[in-house]
Amino acid sequence: MAPWLDAGEALALHRALLQDSIVLLRKAAKESSALPLLAFSEPWRPEPGGGDEPLADAAAGIDRLPQRGENLGDRLRNTFAALFARGHRGVVIFGSDSPALAPERLREACALLEQGAEAVVGPADDGGYYLVGLRRPHPDLFAGIPWGTAHVCRATLEAARRAGFEPALLPSCYDVDLPGDLLRLHRDSVRWAEVAEAGRPAPRRTLAFLEELVRRGRL
């Protein structure tokens, strides 16, 4: 998002996305009878007065696992390996940059793994993916992938086919990587109001951040 967002704005957006993702994680895990877990990319200790109290409250009581690896592929592979080593029979991972993600997608991913799918992938509109789930370790899915490009999802599906299986695909969704993605999220405000009225989780904190950008003439 930089330099369109300055450092303070980027931090505020990151906090909002994390909080909304944790709300989504809790709801989807409860509805799927799954164990929620957070994997932060670096050690995090909220400090009094540092502005992280709402995020700390949102994350309270959820087990944490440190990410390990120099790139996204390494981090995904190592996270899956660590969780399968704990005895989990299926693992679904999604990022904090998908505020438009509905809890139904997470429930569907868990159900597909329980029904025997070897893997499940949620394609993102930009050519990446917003979610990946596995029923057992498949480290080759994360090797040789052109991370950060529009070919990530396609390369992952090709890696799965070389390994002898076809991943189940979820409906596509968009994530937040560029300023235009924030504008798209804000344009969906009517839909989000309907979602909130129906008692489903909406990305309230991220939408509040966007409203502040609008108020200041930044969006």
Residue frames as a rotation matrix with the C-alpha (Angstrom) as fourth column:
MET 1
0.557 0.830 0.000 0.00
0.830 -0.557 0.000 0.00
0.000 0.000 -1.000 0.00
ALA 2
0.320 -0.521 -0.791 2.98
0.162 -0.793 0.588 2.32
-0.933 -0.317 -0.169 0.42
PRO 3
-0.908 -0.346 -0.234 3.55
0.417 -0.715 -0.560 5.02
0.027 -0.607 0.794 -0.59
TRP 4
-0.306 0.857 0.414 -0.18
0.134 -0.392 0.910 5.61
0.942 0.334 0.006 -1.10
LEU 5
0.871 0.460 -0.172 -0.63
0.216 -0.044 0.975 5.01
0.441 -0.887 -0.137 2.63
ASP 6
0.109 -0.851 0.513 1.89
-0.711 -0.428 -0.559 6.52
0.695 -0.304 -0.652 4.99
ALA 7
-0.712 -0.521 -0.472 3.47
-0.114 0.748 -0.654 4.40
0.693 -0.411 -0.592 7.73
GLY 8
-0.853 0.417 0.314 0.83
-0.383 -0.092 -0.919 5.26
-0.354 -0.904 0.239 10.34
GLU 9
0.094 0.929 -0.357 -2.05
-0.975 0.013 -0.223 4.55
-0.203 0.369 0.907 7.99
ALA 10
-0.054 -0.184 -0.981 -0.52
-0.558 0.821 -0.123 1.25
0.828 0.541 -0.147 6.87
LEU 11
-0.950 -0.299 -0.093 -0.15
-0.075 0.505 -0.860 0.18
0.304 -0.810 -0.502 10.50
ALA 12
-0.521 0.830 0.200 -3.76
-0.649 -0.232 -0.724 1.15
-0.554 -0.507 0.660 11.26
LEU 13
0.242 0.585 -0.774 -4.96
-0.935 0.353 -0.025 -0.86
0.259 0.730 0.633 8.25
HIS 14
-0.457 -0.506 -0.732 -2.87
-0.301 0.862 -0.407 -3.86
0.837 0.034 -0.546 9.32
ARG 15
-0.963 0.138 0.232 -4.36
-0.208 0.171 -0.963 -3.77
-0.173 -0.976 -0.136 12.82
ALA 16
-0.138 0.984 -0.116 -7.90
-0.878 -0.176 -0.445 -3.49
-0.458 0.041 0.888 11.42
LEU 17
0.131 0.140 -0.981 -7.39
-0.776 0.631 -0.014 -6.40
0.617 0.763 0.191 9.03
LEU 18
-0.784 -0.489 -0.381 -5.96
-0.143 0.741 -0.656 -8.57
0.604 -0.460 -0.651 11.81
GLN 19
-0.782 0.532 0.324 -8.84
-0.412 -0.053 -0.910 -7.85
-0.467 -0.845 0.260 14.18
ASP 20
0.165 0.888 -0.428 -11.45
-0.961 0.048 -0.271 -8.58
-0.220 0.456 0.862 11.53
SER 21
-0.105 -0.282 -0.954 -9.64
-0.591 0.789 -0.168 -11.78
0.800 0.546 -0.250 10.56
ILE 22
-0.964 -0.265 0.013 -9.59
-0.156 0.527 -0.836 -12.98
0.215 -0.808 -0.549 14.17
VAL 23
-0.336 0.924 0.181 -13.34
-0.717 -0.126 -0.686 -12.39
-0.611 -0.360 0.705 14.49
LEU 24
0.339 0.420 -0.842 -13.84
-0.904 0.394 -0.167 -14.43
0.262 0.817 0.513 11.32
LEU 25
-0.517 -0.645 -0.563 -11.47
-0.419 0.764 -0.491 -17.14
0.746 -0.018 -0.665 12.58
ARG 26
-0.890 0.193 0.414 -13.32
-0.362 0.253 -0.897 -17.54
-0.278 -0.948 -0.155 15.87
LYS 27
0.038 0.997 -0.069 -16.75
-0.831 -0.007 -0.556 -17.75
-0.554 0.078 0.829 14.24
ALA 28
0.319 0.066 -0.946 -15.74
-0.815 0.528 -0.238 -20.17
0.484 0.846 0.222 11.50
ALA 29
-0.715 -0.642 -0.275 -13.80
-0.388 0.693 -0.608 -22.40
0.582 -0.328 -0.744 13.90
LYS 30
-0.684 0.534 0.497 -16.75
-0.494 0.163 -0.854 -22.61
-0.537 -0.830 0.152 16.27
GLU 31
0.314 0.895 -0.317 -19.18
-0.847 0.113 -0.520 -23.45
-0.430 0.431 0.793 13.49
SER 32
0.361 -0.264 -0.894 -16.82
-0.650 0.617 -0.445 -26.09
0.669 0.742 0.052 12.06
SER 33
0.982 -0.057 0.178 -15.82
-0.118 0.550 0.827 -27.57
-0.145 -0.833 0.534 15.43
ALA 34
0.472 -0.877 0.091 -12.24
0.512 0.189 -0.838 -26.69
0.717 0.442 0.538 14.51
LEU 35
0.399 -0.464 -0.791 -9.39
0.813 -0.221 0.539 -25.42
-0.424 -0.858 0.289 16.68
PRO 36
0.947 -0.081 0.310 -8.49
0.105 -0.835 -0.540 -21.77
0.303 0.544 -0.782 15.92
LEU 37
0.342 -0.900 -0.272 -4.82
0.775 0.106 0.623 -20.85
-0.531 -0.424 0.733 15.85
LEU 38
0.973 -0.088 -0.212 -2.82
-0.170 -0.898 -0.407 -17.73
-0.154 0.432 -0.889 14.98
ALA 39
0.321 -0.920 0.224 0.55
0.900 0.370 0.231 -17.76
-0.295 0.128 0.947 13.24
PHE 40
0.897 -0.046 -0.439 2.20
-0.077 -0.996 -0.053 -14.35
-0.435 0.081 -0.897 13.38
SER 41
0.780 -0.612 0.131 5.16
0.278 0.152 -0.948 -13.55
0.560 0.777 0.288 11.13
GLU 42
-0.356 -0.901 0.249 7.17
0.015 -0.272 -0.962 -12.17
0.934 -0.339 0.110 14.06
PRO 43
-0.514 0.148 -0.845 7.05
0.837 0.301 -0.457 -12.22
0.186 -0.942 -0.279 17.87
TRP 44
-0.247 0.531 0.810 4.33
0.002 -0.836 0.549 -9.94
0.969 0.137 0.206 19.19
ARG 45
-0.428 0.126 -0.895 3.92
0.900 0.151 -0.409 -8.66
0.084 -0.980 -0.178 22.73
PRO 46
0.317 0.599 0.735 1.30
0.490 -0.767 0.414 -5.91
0.812 0.229 -0.537 23.13
GLU 47
-0.714 -0.599 -0.362 2.52
0.649 -0.373 -0.663 -3.06
0.262 -0.709 0.655 25.29
PRO 48
0.127 0.793 -0.595 0.26
0.891 -0.355 -0.283 -0.87
-0.436 -0.495 -0.752 27.45
GLY 49
0.354 0.106 -0.929 -0.56
-0.013 -0.993 -0.118 2.34
-0.935 0.054 -0.350 25.64
GLY 50
-0.682 -0.732 0.002 0.83
-0.041 0.041 0.998 1.06
-0.731 0.680 -0.058 22.36
GLY 51
-0.265 0.667 -0.696 -2.53
-0.926 -0.377 -0.008 0.95
-0.268 0.642 0.718 20.60
ASP 52
-0.651 -0.076 -0.756 -2.58
-0.460 0.831 0.312 -2.83
0.604 0.550 -0.576 20.43
GLU 53
-0.791 0.333 0.514 -5.03
-0.429 0.297 -0.853 -3.45
-0.437 -0.895 -0.092 23.28
PRO 54
0.271 0.947 -0.170 -8.05
-0.838 0.145 -0.527 -4.12
-0.474 0.285 0.833 20.99
LEU 55
0.228 -0.268 -0.936 -5.99
-0.722 0.598 -0.348 -6.57
0.653 0.755 -0.057 18.95
ALA 56
-0.827 -0.560 0.039 -4.69
-0.414 0.562 -0.716 -8.27
0.379 -0.609 -0.697 22.09
ASP 57
-0.398 0.776 0.489 -8.26
-0.639 0.148 -0.755 -8.62
-0.658 -0.613 0.437 23.39
ALA 58
0.469 0.607 -0.641 -9.38
-0.882 0.290 -0.371 -10.11
-0.039 0.740 0.672 20.07
ALA 59
0.056 -0.572 -0.819 -6.54
-0.519 0.684 -0.513 -12.66
0.853 0.454 -0.259 20.12
ALA 60
-0.369 -0.233 0.900 -6.89
-0.929 0.113 -0.352 -13.56
-0.019 -0.966 -0.258 23.80
GLY 61
0.144 0.418 0.897 -7.14
-0.572 0.775 -0.269 -17.29
-0.807 -0.475 0.351 24.42
ILE 62
0.964 0.135 -0.228 -6.16
-0.265 0.477 -0.838 -18.38
-0.004 0.868 0.496 20.90
ASP 63
0.492 -0.823 0.285 -3.06
0.415 0.509 0.754 -20.55
-0.766 -0.253 0.592 20.67
ARG 64
0.757 -0.308 -0.577 -0.18
-0.595 -0.689 -0.413 -19.11
-0.270 0.656 -0.705 18.64
LEU 65
0.569 -0.612 0.549 2.42
0.625 0.756 0.195 -20.67
-0.534 0.232 0.813 16.41
PRO 66
0.127 -0.566 -0.815 5.42
-0.317 -0.801 0.507 -18.71
-0.940 0.194 -0.281 15.11
GLN 67
0.990 0.111 -0.087 5.91
-0.109 0.210 -0.972 -18.60
-0.089 0.971 0.220 11.37
ARG 68
0.161 -0.974 0.156 9.27
-0.060 0.149 0.987 -19.94
-0.985 -0.169 -0.035 10.17
GLY 69
0.148 -0.199 0.969 10.89
0.912 0.407 -0.055 -19.39
-0.383 0.891 0.242 6.81
GLU 70
-0.670 -0.553 -0.495 12.21
0.325 -0.819 0.473 -16.67
-0.667 0.156 0.729 4.55
ASN 71
-0.878 0.429 -0.214 9.36
-0.421 -0.478 0.771 -16.62
0.228 0.767 0.600 2.03
LEU 72
-0.062 0.961 0.268 5.65
-0.994 -0.036 -0.101 -17.35
-0.088 -0.273 0.958 1.99
GLY 73
0.395 0.194 -0.898 6.14
-0.491 0.871 -0.027 -20.86
0.777 0.452 0.439 0.65
ASP 74
-0.590 -0.688 -0.423 8.55
0.062 0.484 -0.873 -21.77
0.805 -0.541 -0.243 3.45
ARG 75
-0.818 0.288 0.497 6.20
-0.574 -0.381 -0.725 -20.31
-0.020 -0.879 0.477 6.05
LEU 76
0.256 0.950 -0.177 3.18
-0.956 0.276 0.102 -22.18
0.146 0.143 0.979 4.74
ARG 77
0.220 -0.233 -0.947 5.05
-0.219 0.934 -0.281 -25.46
0.950 0.270 0.155 4.43
ASN 78
-0.777 -0.611 -0.152 6.52
0.028 0.206 -0.978 -25.18
0.629 -0.764 -0.143 7.94
THR 79
-0.547 0.660 0.514 3.19
-0.832 -0.362 -0.420 -24.18
-0.091 -0.658 0.748 9.48
PHE 80
0.481 0.709 -0.516 1.41
-0.753 0.636 0.171 -27.15
0.449 0.306 0.839 7.93
ALA 81
-0.078 -0.595 -0.800 4.24
0.003 0.803 -0.597 -29.46
0.997 -0.049 -0.061 9.03
ALA 82
-0.895 -0.293 0.336 4.11
-0.292 -0.183 -0.939 -28.18
0.337 -0.938 0.079 12.61
LEU 83
-0.202 0.910 0.363 0.35
-0.969 -0.131 -0.211 -28.61
-0.145 -0.394 0.908 12.87
PHE 84
0.535 0.343 -0.772 0.30
-0.526 0.850 0.014 -32.07
0.661 0.399 0.635 11.34
ALA 85
-0.462 -0.776 -0.429 3.10
-0.017 0.492 -0.871 -33.03
0.886 -0.395 -0.241 13.76
ARG 86
-0.758 0.270 0.594 0.70
-0.652 -0.274 -0.707 -32.10
-0.028 -0.923 0.384 16.57
GLY 87
-0.851 0.387 0.355 -1.73
0.297 0.912 -0.281 -34.71
-0.433 -0.134 -0.892 15.28
HIS 88
-0.157 0.830 -0.536 -4.26
-0.518 -0.531 -0.671 -32.58
-0.841 0.173 0.513 13.40
ARG 89
-0.184 0.179 0.966 -6.09
0.551 0.833 -0.049 -34.50
-0.814 0.524 -0.252 10.68
GLY 90
0.208 0.224 0.952 -6.74
0.930 -0.347 -0.122 -31.47
0.303 0.911 -0.281 8.49
VAL 91
-0.279 -0.387 -0.879 -5.45
0.618 -0.773 0.144 -27.90
-0.735 -0.503 0.454 8.42
VAL 92
0.445 0.427 0.787 -6.89
0.851 -0.474 -0.225 -24.81
0.277 0.770 -0.574 6.71
ILE 93
-0.368 -0.632 -0.682 -4.84
0.716 -0.660 0.225 -21.61
-0.593 -0.406 0.696 6.47
PHE 94
0.487 0.422 0.765 -6.08
0.793 -0.582 -0.184 -18.19
0.367 0.695 -0.618 5.37
GLY 95
-0.578 -0.807 0.122 -4.40
0.719 -0.575 -0.392 -14.80
0.386 -0.139 0.912 5.49
SER 96
-0.225 0.445 -0.867 -5.36
0.719 -0.525 -0.456 -11.57
-0.658 -0.725 -0.202 7.19
ASP 97
-0.809 -0.157 -0.566 -5.66
-0.186 -0.845 0.501 -9.68
-0.557 0.511 0.655 3.90
SER 98
-0.816 0.578 0.015 -9.06
0.263 0.348 0.900 -11.08
0.515 0.738 -0.436 2.86
PRO 99
-0.882 0.470 0.002 -11.68
-0.227 -0.421 -0.878 -8.94
-0.412 -0.776 0.478 4.64
ALA 100
-0.213 0.846 -0.489 -14.32
-0.973 -0.139 0.183 -9.92
0.087 0.515 0.853 2.06
LEU 101
-0.766 -0.135 -0.629 -13.98
-0.190 0.982 0.021 -13.60
0.614 0.135 -0.777 2.96
ALA 102
0.203 0.923 0.326 -17.22
-0.817 -0.024 0.577 -15.14
0.540 -0.384 0.749 4.26
PRO 103
-0.289 -0.310 0.905 -17.24
-0.848 0.522 -0.092 -17.70
-0.444 -0.794 -0.414 7.09
GLU 104
0.749 0.625 0.222 -19.07
-0.428 0.711 -0.558 -20.09
-0.507 0.323 0.799 4.77
ARG 105
0.592 -0.594 -0.545 -15.90
-0.551 0.195 -0.811 -20.46
0.588 0.781 -0.212 2.73
LEU 106
-0.457 -0.781 0.426 -13.95
-0.846 0.233 -0.480 -21.60
0.276 -0.579 -0.767 5.78
ARG 107
0.015 0.546 0.837 -16.68
-0.652 0.640 -0.406 -24.02
-0.758 -0.540 0.366 6.80
GLU 108
0.893 0.327 -0.308 -16.79
-0.437 0.472 -0.765 -25.38
-0.104 0.819 0.565 3.25
ALA 109
0.116 -0.937 -0.331 -13.01
-0.752 0.135 -0.645 -25.87
0.649 0.324 -0.689 3.23
CYS 110
-0.543 -0.289 0.788 -13.16
-0.798 0.470 -0.377 -27.87
-0.261 -0.834 -0.486 6.46
ALA 111
0.397 0.793 0.463 -16.07
-0.522 0.610 -0.596 -29.95
-0.755 -0.005 0.656 5.16
LEU 112
0.749 -0.149 -0.646 -14.27
-0.595 0.277 -0.754 -30.76
0.291 0.949 0.119 1.91
LEU 113
-0.371 -0.928 -0.010 -11.24
-0.788 0.321 -0.525 -32.05
0.491 -0.187 -0.851 3.80
GLU 114
-0.405 0.290 0.867 -13.46
-0.675 0.546 -0.497 -34.13
-0.617 -0.786 -0.025 6.08
GLN 115
0.668 0.744 0.033 -15.15
-0.480 0.464 -0.744 -35.59
-0.569 0.481 0.667 3.00
GLY 116
0.553 -0.515 0.655 -11.81
0.501 0.834 0.233 -36.79
-0.666 0.199 0.719 1.64
ALA 117
0.941 -0.271 0.203 -10.41
0.020 -0.556 -0.831 -33.97
0.338 0.786 -0.518 -0.48
GLU 118
0.302 -0.915 -0.268 -6.63
0.931 0.344 -0.124 -34.13
0.206 -0.212 0.955 -0.46
ALA 119
-0.773 -0.502 -0.387 -6.40
0.560 -0.827 -0.045 -30.33
-0.298 -0.252 0.921 -0.66
VAL 120
0.449 0.874 0.188 -8.66
0.886 -0.409 -0.217 -27.31
-0.113 0.264 -0.958 -1.01
VAL 121
-0.720 -0.694 -0.012 -7.72
0.670 -0.699 0.249 -23.96
-0.181 0.171 0.968 -2.55
GLY 122
0.458 0.819 -0.347 -9.56
0.660 -0.574 -0.484 -20.63
-0.596 -0.007 -0.803 -2.58
PRO 123
-0.222 -0.591 0.776 -8.49
0.958 -0.282 0.058 -18.70
0.184 0.756 0.629 -5.70
ALA 124
-0.071 0.124 -0.990 -8.02
0.400 -0.906 -0.142 -14.95
-0.914 -0.406 0.014 -5.35
ASP 125
0.847 0.525 0.080 -9.06
0.296 -0.341 -0.892 -12.61
-0.441 0.780 -0.444 -8.14
ASP 126
0.614 -0.667 -0.422 -5.46
-0.730 -0.684 0.020 -11.44
-0.301 0.296 -0.907 -8.60
GLY 127
0.458 -0.417 -0.785 -4.17
-0.497 0.612 -0.615 -14.91
0.737 0.672 0.073 -9.47
GLY 128
-0.712 -0.648 0.270 -3.04
-0.576 0.318 -0.753 -15.89
0.402 -0.692 -0.600 -5.99
TYR 129
-0.084 0.760 -0.644 -5.10
0.368 0.624 0.689 -17.71
0.926 -0.179 -0.332 -3.40
TYR 130
-0.033 0.190 0.981 -6.75
-0.700 -0.705 0.113 -16.57
0.714 -0.683 0.156 -0.20
LEU 131
0.404 0.234 0.884 -6.96
-0.823 0.515 0.240 -20.00
-0.399 -0.825 0.401 1.44
VAL 132
-0.122 -0.373 -0.920 -5.27
-0.622 0.751 -0.222 -23.38
0.774 0.545 -0.323 1.28
GLY 133
0.350 0.279 0.894 -6.17
-0.884 0.414 0.217 -26.50
-0.309 -0.867 0.392 3.22
LEU 134
-0.324 -0.530 -0.784 -4.55
-0.687 0.701 -0.190 -29.93
0.650 0.477 -0.592 3.37
ARG 135
0.802 0.597 0.020 -5.56
-0.481 0.626 0.614 -33.31
0.353 -0.502 0.789 4.75
ARG 136
0.727 -0.687 -0.016 -1.92
0.569 0.588 0.575 -34.40
-0.386 -0.427 0.818 5.08
PRO 137
0.144 -0.729 -0.670 1.51
-0.139 -0.685 0.715 -32.83
-0.980 -0.010 -0.199 4.42
HIS 138
0.647 -0.055 0.760 2.23
0.746 0.249 -0.617 -31.95
-0.155 0.967 0.202 0.79
PRO 139
0.184 -0.637 -0.749 5.43
0.299 -0.690 0.660 -29.86
-0.936 -0.345 0.063 0.92
ASP 140
-0.615 -0.470 0.634 5.81
0.712 0.016 0.702 -29.90
-0.340 0.883 0.325 -2.89
LEU 141
0.372 0.839 0.398 2.81
0.920 -0.391 -0.035 -27.59
0.127 0.379 -0.917 -3.18
PHE 142
0.929 -0.007 -0.371 4.96
0.140 -0.920 0.367 -24.73
-0.343 -0.392 -0.853 -1.86
ALA 143
-0.047 -0.997 0.063 8.18
0.318 0.045 0.947 -25.32
-0.947 0.064 0.315 -3.79
GLY 144
-0.783 -0.412 0.467 9.03
0.552 -0.112 0.826 -23.41
-0.288 0.905 0.315 -6.96
ILE 145
0.297 0.943 0.153 5.93
0.948 -0.272 -0.166 -21.19
-0.115 0.194 -0.974 -6.78
PRO 146
-0.521 -0.491 0.698 6.34
0.614 -0.784 -0.094 -17.64
0.593 0.379 0.710 -8.20
TRP 147
-0.025 0.532 -0.846 5.14
0.965 -0.207 -0.159 -15.91
-0.260 -0.821 -0.509 -5.02
GLY 148
-0.220 0.013 -0.975 3.83
0.208 -0.976 -0.060 -12.39
-0.953 -0.216 0.212 -5.43
THR 149
-0.940 -0.076 -0.333 2.75
-0.302 -0.268 0.915 -12.88
-0.158 0.961 0.229 -9.03
ALA 150
-0.043 0.981 -0.188 -0.52
-0.969 -0.087 -0.230 -13.55
-0.242 0.172 0.955 -10.87
HIS 151
0.029 -0.031 -0.999 0.56
-0.623 0.781 -0.042 -17.17
0.782 0.624 0.003 -11.41
VAL 152
-0.660 -0.377 0.650 0.58
-0.751 0.300 -0.589 -18.42
0.027 -0.877 -0.481 -7.81
CYS 153
0.127 0.799 0.588 -2.73
-0.687 0.499 -0.529 -20.29
-0.716 -0.337 0.612 -7.88
ARG 154
0.785 0.178 -0.593 -2.13
-0.600 0.458 -0.656 -21.83
0.155 0.871 0.466 -11.29
ALA 155
-0.157 -0.935 -0.318 1.36
-0.654 0.340 -0.675 -22.99
0.740 0.102 -0.665 -10.33
THR 156
-0.565 0.015 0.825 0.01
-0.764 0.368 -0.530 -24.49
-0.312 -0.930 -0.196 -7.10
LEU 157
0.535 0.821 0.199 -2.68
-0.623 0.543 -0.563 -26.43
-0.571 0.177 0.802 -8.95
GLU 158
0.585 -0.401 -0.705 -0.08
-0.580 0.400 -0.709 -27.69
0.567 0.824 0.001 -11.41
ALA 159
-0.537 -0.799 0.272 2.13
-0.746 0.299 -0.595 -28.83
0.395 -0.522 -0.756 -8.51
ALA 160
-0.153 0.573 0.805 -0.81
-0.721 0.492 -0.488 -30.74
-0.676 -0.655 0.338 -7.04
ARG 161
0.812 0.483 -0.328 -1.50
-0.565 0.514 -0.645 -32.46
-0.143 0.709 0.690 -10.36
ARG 162
0.079 -0.865 -0.496 2.14
-0.651 0.332 -0.682 -33.51
0.755 0.377 -0.537 -10.61
ALA 163
-0.719 -0.312 0.622 1.73
-0.694 0.373 -0.615 -35.01
-0.040 -0.874 -0.485 -7.13
GLY 164
-0.917 0.300 -0.262 -1.24
0.170 0.890 0.424 -37.01
0.360 0.344 -0.867 -8.41
PHE 165
-0.301 0.875 -0.379 -4.32
0.899 0.129 -0.418 -35.23
-0.317 -0.467 -0.825 -7.10
GLU 166
-0.405 0.324 0.855 -6.73
0.447 -0.746 0.494 -32.43
0.798 0.582 0.158 -7.99
PRO 167
-0.949 0.052 -0.310 -7.47
0.266 -0.395 -0.879 -29.88
-0.168 -0.917 0.361 -5.23
ALA 168
0.078 0.995 0.054 -11.06
0.997 -0.078 -0.012 -28.92
-0.008 0.055 -0.998 -4.53
LEU 169
-0.801 -0.353 0.484 -11.70
0.432 -0.900 0.058 -25.29
0.415 0.256 0.873 -5.48
LEU 170
-0.209 0.696 -0.687 -13.74
0.745 -0.341 -0.573 -22.75
-0.634 -0.631 -0.447 -3.54
PRO 171
0.728 0.470 0.498 -15.44
0.676 -0.611 -0.412 -19.73
0.110 0.637 -0.763 -5.13
SER 172
-0.267 -0.873 0.409 -13.03
0.752 -0.454 -0.477 -16.91
0.602 0.180 0.778 -5.93
CYS 173
0.753 0.373 -0.541 -12.65
0.635 -0.625 0.453 -13.91
-0.169 -0.686 -0.708 -3.65
TYR 174
0.429 -0.649 0.628 -10.53
0.181 -0.620 -0.764 -10.77
0.885 0.441 -0.148 -3.63
ASP 175
0.301 -0.409 -0.861 -7.89
0.949 0.036 0.315 -9.83
-0.098 -0.912 0.399 -1.11
VAL 176
0.993 0.069 -0.097 -6.40
0.074 -0.996 0.045 -6.46
-0.093 -0.052 -0.994 -0.21
ASP 177
0.205 -0.970 0.130 -3.03
0.918 0.236 0.317 -5.77
-0.339 0.055 0.939 -1.80
LEU 178
-0.719 -0.422 0.553 -3.50
0.646 -0.698 0.308 -2.48
0.256 0.578 0.774 -3.67
PRO 179
-0.878 0.391 -0.277 -5.39
-0.187 -0.812 -0.553 0.80
-0.441 -0.434 0.786 -3.13
GLY 180
-0.539 0.703 -0.463 -7.96
-0.698 -0.066 0.713 -0.29
0.471 0.708 0.527 -5.71
ASP 181
-0.501 0.335 -0.798 -8.82
0.407 0.905 0.125 -3.28
0.764 -0.262 -0.590 -3.51
LEU 182
-0.802 0.213 -0.558 -9.70
0.478 -0.331 -0.814 -0.93
-0.358 -0.919 0.163 -0.66
LEU 183
-0.727 0.562 -0.394 -11.93
-0.656 -0.739 0.156 1.07
-0.203 0.372 0.906 -3.00
ARG 184
-0.469 0.551 -0.691 -13.67
-0.270 0.655 0.706 -2.15
0.841 0.517 -0.159 -4.06
LEU 185
-0.640 0.199 -0.742 -14.24
0.704 0.538 -0.463 -3.08
0.307 -0.819 -0.485 -0.43
HIS 186
-0.824 0.323 -0.466 -15.70
0.044 -0.783 -0.621 0.34
-0.565 -0.532 0.630 0.31
ARG 187
-0.658 0.595 -0.463 -18.02
-0.718 -0.308 0.625 0.16
0.229 0.743 0.629 -2.71
ASP 188
-0.477 0.458 -0.750 -19.45
0.222 0.889 0.401 -3.02
0.851 0.025 -0.525 -1.19
SER 189
-0.954 -0.021 0.298 -20.69
-0.266 -0.397 -0.878 -1.02
0.137 -0.918 0.373 1.83
VAL 190
-0.061 0.998 0.026 -24.37
-0.970 -0.065 0.235 -1.76
0.237 -0.011 0.972 1.10
ARG 191
0.308 0.131 -0.942 -23.70
-0.170 0.982 0.081 -5.50
0.936 0.135 0.325 1.08
TRP 192
-0.679 -0.633 -0.373 -21.72
0.262 0.266 -0.928 -5.25
0.686 -0.727 -0.015 4.29
ALA 193
-0.671 0.531 0.517 -24.61
-0.738 -0.547 -0.396 -3.44
0.072 -0.647 0.759 5.98
GLU 194
0.386 0.833 -0.396 -26.89
-0.776 0.525 0.349 -6.33
0.499 0.173 0.849 5.00
VAL 195
-0.041 -0.508 -0.860 -24.33
0.146 0.849 -0.508 -8.83
0.988 -0.146 0.040 6.29
ALA 196
-0.920 -0.344 0.186 -24.13
-0.095 -0.265 -0.960 -7.06
0.380 -0.901 0.211 9.65
GLU 197
-0.272 0.907 0.321 -27.92
-0.957 -0.290 0.009 -6.88
0.101 -0.305 0.947 9.94
ALA 198
0.496 0.444 -0.746 -28.09
-0.466 0.861 0.203 -10.64
0.733 0.247 0.634 9.35
GLY 199
0.832 -0.172 0.528 -25.78
-0.489 0.225 0.843 -11.19
-0.263 -0.959 0.103 12.34
ARG 200
0.764 -0.624 0.164 -22.86
0.637 0.686 -0.352 -12.41
0.107 0.373 0.921 10.23
PRO 201
0.187 -0.765 -0.616 -19.34
0.546 -0.440 0.713 -11.07
-0.817 -0.470 0.335 10.72
ALA 202
0.874 -0.028 0.485 -18.53
0.395 -0.539 -0.744 -8.04
0.282 0.842 -0.461 8.61
PRO 203
-0.100 -0.991 -0.084 -15.06
0.922 -0.061 -0.382 -6.42
0.374 -0.116 0.920 8.45
ARG 204
0.777 0.610 -0.157 -16.18
0.619 -0.694 0.367 -3.64
0.115 -0.382 -0.917 10.78
ARG 205
0.432 -0.674 -0.600 -12.75
0.327 -0.503 0.800 -2.36
-0.841 -0.542 0.003 11.73
THR 206
-0.595 -0.636 0.491 -11.45
0.673 -0.060 0.738 -2.32
-0.440 0.769 0.463 8.19
LEU 207
0.048 0.701 0.712 -14.60
0.876 -0.372 0.308 -0.54
0.480 0.609 -0.632 6.99
ALA 208
0.826 0.205 -0.525 -14.19
0.489 -0.724 0.487 2.01
-0.280 -0.659 -0.698 9.80
PHE 209
-0.166 -0.957 -0.237 -10.63
0.442 -0.287 0.850 2.62
-0.882 0.036 0.470 8.61
LEU 210
-0.564 -0.002 0.826 -11.93
0.822 -0.101 0.561 3.20
0.082 0.995 0.058 5.08
GLU 211
0.551 0.822 0.145 -14.60
0.779 -0.568 0.266 5.61
0.301 -0.034 -0.953 6.33
GLU 212
0.513 -0.457 -0.727 -11.86
0.355 -0.658 0.664 7.60
-0.781 -0.599 -0.175 8.02
LEU 213
-0.606 -0.732 0.311 -9.96
0.566 -0.123 0.815 7.75
-0.559 0.670 0.489 4.72
VAL 214
-0.133 0.659 0.740 -13.13
0.894 -0.242 0.377 8.99
0.427 0.712 -0.557 3.03
ARG 215
0.747 0.455 -0.484 -13.68
0.647 -0.665 0.373 11.60
-0.152 -0.592 -0.792 5.73
ARG 216
0.190 -0.790 -0.583 -10.17
0.168 -0.559 0.812 12.92
-0.967 -0.252 0.027 5.16
GLY 217
0.736 0.189 -0.650 -10.58
-0.540 -0.415 -0.732 12.93
-0.409 0.890 -0.203 1.40
ARG 218
-0.339 -0.937 0.090 -8.05
-0.748 0.326 0.578 10.14
-0.571 0.128 -0.811 0.93
LEU 219
-0.843 0.118 0.525 -10.45
0.308 0.905 0.292 7.67
-0.441 0.408 -0.799 -0.72
